[in-house]
Amino acid sequence: MSQPTAPDGHGAGRDVPPPDGDSEGGRPPGARPRRRALLWTGIVIAVVAIVVIAVTIWSGSQGSVSDAAQPSPSATESPAAESGSLDPELVAELEAAVDEGFAASGMPGVIVGVWIPGEGEWVTDRGEAEVGTGEPIGPDHQQKIGSITKTIVSTVMMQVIGEAGFDVGLDDTLDRWYPDFPEASSITVRMLLNQSSGIGESGRAQVDRICADPHGIPTPDELIAIGAATPRADFAPGEGFEYSNTNYYLLGGILEQVTGTDLATLIHDRITEPFGMDRSRFAPDGQVTAPLTHGYSVFCPALGSPVDTVDWSNGQSWAGGGMVSTLDDLHAWGEALGEGAGVTPELQAQRWSDLAPNFGRSGASYGLGAGVEFDEATGCVLSVSHAGAEPGYGTNLAYYPQTGAVLVLLGNADGPTGEAVLEVGKALAPILRPILNGSPTGPCESPWAVTP
């Protein structure tokens, strides 16, 4: 999953405030009002300097994860914390920020990684992989990563579009594959990729389905049918932004029809195998392998608060959030994403400049498969990023083209509003933002240029 949604089933995440903390900001014509009571049915895209974390601050209520998540006194002395090679004074600041954010998050555990070419790397962790066992969480632990999956599915689509052997293009309309879907003749592949199709997000209903059957695995066609029955956003296709997992269910279905290959095989053959992501898998069954991290969710009170979700499926997420991965694999994927990941240069340029209109915040939008933040003065892309959530898990991944840096956050609780891991990101943001973003002074070359 990938976008927090409102309990009434129609939300797509609240307006994304600017980094200075102004929580409102103007809403352009055509931008859909967004609800403020948000759940974990996906975490809103991170489109500022430090992934979404610096700008996406949500509100909500529904209990809390247990205080077993507090950092241990020896946390900053872990081997992971000592393995980095960034400047020691900077590392000390970052470690203190993680302590602060982790304590505020209420999560049982968190893993953080920062890699800056020419400067070094820093990896640290806090807390437990499984509450009550004392087993420390660690960088090699596998967990569910939610909507970071969208960066992978979109990349496969962009690869396929760029290959002569397949008949699909950005401007092909949905009715070629799903003629009965509402507005199918007006919705393009491009609109599915950048979330401008106006297809509605099922929201609270999705949460209810998961809580009713956490191990269920609906078919892709069943998920698409639910999306077809969900009320649309109040703008015409291509004229606004509405984050919806159904966009990616449709993309997954189109890929399978165009290539004649199932999505799991496409992802293995085109992404995880070539980029050395040995501990990553497209896993609608939701199963993770040891060493693994247990997840803890408070969104299904009848099942426990919190409830261990490690054996729950990713069935309601499929092409929108069905991957499992690790810190090292996400680092590898962040680098690959920034370097093009097998997408042609022409399509790579479109990927970061074909932004959804009327996003609701200046200097940021959603490109063809990830959030994009850009410097309005120069048009230079500052970050491409995505957040993700599955019940009991939160993740963030960002690539910073001005510095070549990658940042990854992994946490094992959703917390009362679905964004527990973002507490760590918010604590790190003031320190890391200027370091990772760089300071572009003039126009940038393709693919890292947009037209403000």
C-alpha positions, -999 to +999 in steps of 0.1 A: +000+000+000+011+035-002-011+064+007-027+071+040-064+073+035-093+088+053-117+067+074-146+077+051-129+059+023-123+088+000-091+104+013-057+104-005-037+120+022-039+155+034-024+185+016+014+182+018+027+212+037+059+230+027+091+222+047+088+253+069+059+236+086+031+258+072+004+232+073-020+247+048-006+265+018-027+273-013-047+246-030-047+252-068-079+249-089-086+213-096-068+200-066-090+177-045-095+185-008-078+159+013-090+145+046-069+149+077-077+117+096-053+093+079-046+056+081-018+034+069-033+022+036-001+036+021+021+065+031+019+097+011+047+103-013+077+120+001+085+148-022+109+170-003+145+170+004+145+142+029+120+119+013+084+127+022+092+129+058+100+166+061+068+176+045+043+149+053+031+154+088-003+138+094-028+137+122-050+109+133-059+087+163-063+051+173-043+038+201-005+034+202+022+009+199+036-004+232+065+014+249+087-016+242+100+006+214+122+028+235+159+028+226+182+008+247+211+026+265+236+008+242+218+016+210+244+041+197+272+017+204+259-010+180+282-023+153+259-009+127+263+026+141+301+022+142+304+010+106+298+043+089+325+065+075+309+100+075+325+128+096+324+118+133+308+150+144+280+146+118+275+110+128+271+121+165+244+146+154+226+120+134+228+094+162+213+119+186+185+127+161+177+091+156+174+087+194+150+116+195+129+104+166+129+068+176+117+077+211+089+098+196+079+071+172+068+044+196+081+018+172+098-014+184+126-009+159+141+012+132+169+010+106+184+040+089+210+042+061+226+072+043+251+068+015+268+099+001+293+094-027+327+110-019+316+116+017+309+081+032+280+062+046+262+058+079+240+029+089+224+026+124+195+008+141+175+008+173+153-015+191+139-050+186+130-071+156+103-089+176+088-074+207+096-092+240+124-114+226+153-090+229+164-099+194+179-066+180+167-053+147+195-052+121+203-040+086+201-076+072+165-080+084+138-084+057+104-067+059+075-055+038+081-022+021+047-012+008+045+014-020+082+016-027+069-012-049+055+015-072+090+027-081+097-009-093+065-015-112+067+019-129+103+011-139+093-022-154+066-004-174+091+023-186+115-004-196+089-022-216+076+010-233+112+017-245+116-018-261+105-022-297+092-057-291+062-046-270+032-026-281+025-001-254+031+036-250+027+064-225-003+078-244-021+046-250-055+046-234-068+022-208-096+009-230-071-012-250-069-035-220-098-026-197-126-013-219-152-014-192-133+006-166-148+040-160-133+067-182-111+041-199-110+059-232-097+090-216-072+076-191-036+070-205-007+049-192+010+082-184-019+092-161-018+059-143+019+063-137+017+099-123-015+094-104-034+120-125-061+096-138-086+106-112-093+070-102-105+070-066-087+054-037-109+029-017-095+040+016-114+029+048-130+000+028-095-013+021-086-012+058-118-030+066-111-058+041-076-063+055-088-065+091-116-089+081-091-112+062-055-104+069-042-135+052-065-132+021-050-127-014-076-113-038-069-116-075-057-086-095-091-086-113-109-084-080-088-054-069-093-037-102-131-043-099-131-026-065-112+003-080-137+006-108-166+008-083-149+035-062-161+071-068-137+091-089-119+123-079-137+155-089-115+163-119-112+150-155-085+125-163-051+142-165-062+174-148-053+168-112-036+145-086-054+117-067-031+090-052-047+056-059-034+021-056-058+011-084-036+030-109-009+005-102-031-025-102-041-015-137-004-010-147+004-045-134-024-059-154-014-041-185+022-054-181+011-089-178-011-086-209+015-068-230+044-091-221+026-124-216+046-128-183+034-126-147+044-096-127+065-115-102+087-129-130+090-095-147+102-079-114+127-108-108+141-108-143+142-070-148+148-056-113+159-078-084+182-101-104+201-076-125+205-051-097+217-077-071+187-074-048+191-110-035+168-104-005+139-087-024+108-104-038+075-095-052+054-111-025+016-108-025+017-136+000+035-112+024+059-138+036+093-127+048+124-149+054+148-149+083+165-128+095+133-109+095+115-081+112+081-085+128+056-057+122+031-042+147-002-026+138-029-009+158-054-005+130-074-037+136-084-035+173-104-066+172-072-086+163-050-069+189-036-035+196-009-038+186-011-071+166+019-088+151+015-087+113+046-106+102+025-134+086-002-112+071-004-112+033+002-082+010-029-093-009-047-060-009-016-043-023-003-064-052+013-041-078+007-011-055+028-024-026+036-062-027+074-062-023+096-073+006+132-061+009+161-051+031+182-021+038+211-031+015+187-040-013+169-007-011+202+011-012+211-008-044+176+000-058+179+037-049+212+039-068+198+020-098+167+042-098+188+073-099+210+059-127+181+050-149+175+013-141+174+002-177+150+030-189+160+048-221+174+083-216+144+098-234+119+081-211+140+087-180+138+125-188+100+122-191+098+102-159+109+131-138+093+159-158+058+145-166+044+157-133+008+154-121-008+188-123-024+206-094-005+187-068-012+212-041+023+223-032+049+243-052+082+227-060+069+192-057+047+167-075+044+131-085+063+119-116+060+086-135+064+064-105+078+085-076+075+118-058+097+146-073+110+177-055+126+204-076+142+237-071+119+263-085+146+288-094+167+265-115+143+237-124+168+211-110+154+180-095+165+177-059+150+143-050+130+114-063+114+094-035+087+072-023+073+062+011+055+029+017+034+012+044+020-022+050+002-031+083+028-028+110+056-015+087+068+018+073+095+026+048+111+055+030+135+056+000+150+087-017+176+094-043+192+129-045+206+136-080+225+167-070+247+146-047+241+110-058+230+103-022+206+076-011+185+075+021+165+045+034+143+042+065+127+010+077+104+007+107+083-020+122+051-003+134+024+019+119+016+038+150-017+056+157-018+075+124+003+053+101+034+074+099+054+062+130+087+059+109+083+095+098+091+107+133+127+095+127+128+112+093+115+144+108+143+144+134+169+138+108+156+162+082+171+195+095+206+179+096+204+159+063+184+182+041+212+206+031+237+179+028+217+156+006+199+182-016+230+201-027+228+236-040+221+239-077+230+273-091+219+270-127+198+249-151+204+211-148+208+187-177+183+159-186+170+139-169+173+161-138+155+191-152+118+201-150+100+233-161+089+251-130 
